[in-house]
């Protein structure tokens, strides 16, 4: 690696770390704001509503966003960015049309079943789903192009705007769940518009008109569809695993239990996955770029990719262990700092949630390696089977042991998922 590349890499690390640090701090500050002003029941209902929005994004936009991020390096290496962008925006517009149709069907279904829902909440959720999807699209493009400054700035901006809009929304309209979702939508609107302006300026206006286009646009449409469909088609399994903990508690316990669990999840599980996600997001375009060059015969060999993945996997495990030990020592103080005092009674379980989040996020490192090989089908059975196991564990845990059962169900699931990913990627870790 020459001196220029080293300086660029250091610059990328600094900017990306700063952006993610601001994002994590803002996310934790938002917990304090919401738990102070929202009632326990309202916070629990908000957690359930946001889980539904996660389902929409996972199925409609999730797989496509991953595909767009994956194929940027290939299009760049082959001077086919014009076709790549045409295909990416076309397939995203089509996904948005599907989302409109799903929204209409859902509204008609609720009307026929005589189920009343706040129109403010419905509109806020719908807008937040669309804006979040496009924000992820632009963010994946910037990340794949390794434009870390833009990624960092928008990550920090989104966190700050959510706090500002949520505070003023609650102050002006009262502590209601739809007010918070509307505030999140407004934040996503500003960030998405900014993302689009930068993407248009940095890429769309600089593409050489002589770059290859038709029939390559159709080729990229086929590539994006083939790569993305497993994530979208089976996204409901991933969502079920990620959300069944809250819904199981709602079914067998109470909305109050959902609120307490959501706070524990946001303080323990979410930050460690964001920290490890920082590492994964940083390494993803590097591995994808190396994978593209390997395919063109420009790479020094697959061994460098596997060595990088192996080292980062070990680093993620070490980070998880250290975070768990720190939480074991300061969990009570940490809860009193981040959340309203009434939630501190569940702080003892913080190290377990950190362990669960860290193991699951580390397993994602190995999933990224498979994506760099364009081998999404290999990881599909693992995601489906592990998700089914996770749902079953959450339901059984909530049914038999309540709040504590769901926490330990998360730990067991994460251990199983990580073990399955190691087994599938044993050639990466040199395990025979």
N, C-alpha and C positions, 0 to 999 in steps of 0.2 A: 504494500500500500504506500503510495507516494505521499509527500508532505501535504500537498493540496487536498488529497482525499481525506487525510487524517484530520486536517483543520475543518473540513466540511462535516465530517462525522462528529467531531466534538461539538460543533455548532448545532447540529441536529439534536444531539443528546441534551444540550443545555436548554434549547428552546422547548423541546418536547417535554422535558422534565418540569420546567417552569409552568407550562400550560396545564399539564395534568395535575400538578401540585395545587394550582389555583382552583382547578375543577373539583378536586377532592375536598379542599377547604370550604369551598362554596356549598358543596353537597352536604357536608357536616353542619355548616351554619344554617342551611335550610331546614335540617332536622330540628334544630333548636327553635327556629321561628315557628314551624308548623306545630310542634308538640306543645309549645307554650300557648298558642292561640286557638288551635282546634281542639275540640273535645276528644276524648279517647275513642268514642264511637265514630265521630267524623273522620278521624285519622285512619281508623280501621277501614271505613268505607272507601276512603281515598286510595288506600293500598289495594283494595280489591278492584277498583275502577282502573287503576294504572296497570294492573295485571291483564285486564282485557285489552287495553291498548297495546300491550306488549305482544299479545297474540296476533293482533291485526298486522303489526309491523313485521313479526316473525314470518307470517305466511305470505303476505303480499309483497313486502319490500326486502325482507332480510336476505334471502338467497340471491336476489338480483344485485343488491349492494355488494355482497361478497364477490360475485362474478365480475362486476365492474372494476373493483379493486384488483382482482386477480389478473385481468387481461390488459391492464394499462401498460405494464412493462413489455409484454409481447407486442402490442401495437406500436409502442415507441421503438423497439428494436427493429421492427419491420417497416417503419415509416408508413404506418397505416392508422394514424391517430384520427384522421377525418372519418374513416369508416367506423372506427371504434366509438367515437362520440355520437355519430348518427345512430348507431345500433343501440348504444346505452340509453340515450334519451328517448328513443322510440319505444323500447321495451319498458321503460319507467312510465311513460305516458299510458301505455296499455295497462300496466299494473294499477295506475290511478283510476282508470276507467272501471276496472274490476272492483276497486274499493268503493267507488260511487255506487255500483250495482249492489254490492254487499250491504252498504249502508241503507239503501232503499228497501231491500228485502228485509233487513232487520227492523226498520221502522214499521213496515207493513205487518210483520209478524207480531211486534209488540202491540200494535193497534188492534189486530184481530184477537189477540189473547187478553185484551183489555188491561194490559200492564202499563201503568203510568210512569213516565220518567221525565225529569225536568228537561225542557227544551234547551235551556241554557247549558246543561250538562252534556246533552247529546251533541249539540253544535260544537262545543268546546272540545269534546273527545274526538269528533270527526276531523276537525281542523288540526288538532295536535297530531293525529295519526299521519295525515298527509305531509305536514311540515316536517315532522321527525323523519319520515322516509326520505324526503328530498335532502334534508340536512345530512343524513347518513351517506347518501349518494355522493354529494359534493365533498364530504369529508374523506370518503374512501378514495376519491380521485386525487385529492391533495396528498393524502397519506401515501398512496401508491407512487406518486411522483416525487415523494420524499421532500415535500415542501413543508417542513416542520414548523416554520414560523407561522404560516397561515393556520395550520392545525392547532398550534398552541394558543394563538390569539382567539380563535373561535371557541375553543374549549373553555377558556377562561371567561370569555364574553357571555357564553350561554349560562354559566354558573352565576355570574354577577347579575345578569338580567332577571333570572328566575327569582332571586332573592328580592330584588327591587320591585318587580311587578307583583310578586306574591304579597309582600308587605303592604304596598299601597292598595292592592285589591282587597285584602282583608280589612284594612283601615277604612276604606270607602264603602265596601259592600257587605262586610261582615265575614266571620269565619265559616265559610261554606265550602264544600268540596268542589263545586263547579267553579267557584272563584279561583281556586288554586289551579285547576286544570286550564282555565282561561288564561291565567298568568303564564303558565308554561307554554301555552300556544302562542302568546304574544312574544315571548322570548324566542321561541323557535322561528317565528316569522322574521324577526330582525336578523337572527343569525343566518337563516337560510338565504335571505336576500343578499346579505354580505358575502356569503359563500358563492352564490351565483355570479355576483359582480367580479369577484376575484378569479373564478374559474373561466369566465368569459374573457377577461383581460389576459390571464396568464396562458391560456391554452387555445380557446376557440378562435380568437382573433390573430393568433400567431401561427396557426396551421397553414402550411404551404398549400395553396390551391392545387398544386400539381401532385400532392400526395395521393396515393392510391385510394379510390373510393369504391364505386360500384365495379364489379359485383361483390367487393369485399365487405360491404355493409351487411349483405345477407349472410356471408360467412360468419361474421362476428355475431349476428343475431343467433345463428345456430350454435355457435360456441358458448355464448352467454346462457342460452336456454339449457343446453346440455349440462353445463357446469352448475347452474343455479337451481335447477328443478329439484334435486334431492333435498336441498336445504329448505325450499319452500314447501314441497309436498309433504315432507316429514317434519316440518317446523312445529306442527301441533304437538308432537311428542316432546320436543324440547320445551315448548311453552308449558305443557302439562306438568312436566317435572319441576320447572321453575316456579309455577304458580299453585301447584296442588297443595303446597304447605299452607298457604293462606286460606284457600278454599276448604281444605280439610278441617282447619281450625274453626272456620265459619260454620261448617256443617255439624261438627261434633262438640264444639265448645261455644264460643261467642265472638261477637265483633270486637269486644274488648281484648280478647286473646289475640286476635288478628293484629290489633294495634300494637300491643306489647311485642309481639313477634316481629312486626314490620320494623319497629325501632331497633331491635336487636340485630335484625338482618342488615339494616342500613348502616349501623355503626360497626358491625363485625364482618359480615360476609361481603358487603359491597366494596368497602375501601381496599381490602386485600385483593379482590378480583380486579379492581381498577389499577392498583399498583402493578400487579402481574400483567394485567392487560396492557399497561404502558410498555412493559418489556415485549410482550407479544406483538403489539401494534407497531413498535419500533422495528422489530426483526422481520415482520411480515413482508414489507416491500423489498427488503434486502434479499430474503430467500426467494421471493418471486422473481426478482431481477436476475439472481444467480440461476434460477430454474430456467428462465427464458434464454439466457446465454448458454446454459448447458444444452438446451434443445438446439441451439444454433451452432454448437460445437465450439463456443467461445469460452466456456468455463474450464478451470483447471481440473475440475473433477467433482463428482458428487460427494467425495469425502469431506470437503470443506463445509458443505451445507449440513451434513450429518454431525460434524464436530461442533458447529455453531449451535445446532439444536440441542445437542447433548449438554453443552456447557450451560446454556440458558435454562434447561430443565433443572439442573442441579442448583443453579442460582435461585430459581423460583422456590424450590423446596427449602433452601436455607432461609430465604426471606419469610416464608410461611412459619417456620419454626421460631424464628426470632420474634416475629409479630405476636405469635401465640404466647411466648414467654413474657413479653412485655405486658400484654393484656392481662395475664395471670396476676401480675403485680399491681397494676393500676386500674383495673376494670371499674371499680367503684368511682374513683375520681374522674375517670374518662366519661362515664355515663352522666355524672352530675354536670360536667362541663358541656356536653354535646346535646343532651336531651333534657326535657322538663323533669323535675325532681321525682314526680310520681312514677316514672319509668325505671328508676334506679334499682328496683327490687329484682330485676331480671339480669343485672350486670354480671352475676356469677357465671352465666353461660357464654359470655363473650369469647373466651379462648376457644371454645368448641366451634362457634360459628366461624371464627377466623381459620381454624384448621379445615373446616369443610370448604370454605371459599377458596383457600389456597390450593388444596389438592385438586379441586375441580378446575381452577384456572390454569394450573400447571399441566393438567391433561390437555388443555386447549393448545399448549405449545406444540405438542405432538400432532394435534389436528392440523395446525398451520403447516407443519412439514408435509403432511399428506396433500394439503391444498397446493403446495408449491410444486408437487409432482403431478398436479391435475388429477389426483386420485381421490375424488370426493366419495366415490362409491364404496371404497374400502372402509371409510370411517362411518358410513351410513348405518350398517348393522349395529355397530357399537352404540351410536347415539340413540337408535330406536330401542334396543334391548335395555340399555342402561336407564333410559327415560322411563320405560315401563316399570322397571324395578324401583326407580325413585318415586314414582307415583304410588305404587303399592306400599312402599315403606312409609310415605307421608300419611296415607289414609290409615294404615294400621297403627302408626304411632299416635296420631290424633285421636283415634277411636279408643285405643287401649290406655294410653298414658297422657293424653292431652298435650299441653304446651311443651313439656319436656320431651315427649315422644317424638315430636316433629323435629326438634333440635338434633337429637341423636340419629333420627332417620336421615337428616342431611349429611351428617358425618359418615354414616355407613355408606350412603349412596356415593359420596365423593371418593371414598376409598375404593369402592367397586369400579367406578368410572376410570379412576387413575390407573388401577391395575389392568383394566381392559385395554386402555390406550397403550400402556407399556408392552403388553402382550402383542398388540397389533404392530407396534413400531420397534420391536426388539432388535431389528437390524440397525436402527438408528443408535440405540444405546449399547450395541455390541453384546446383546444378551442372546444366548443361544439356548 
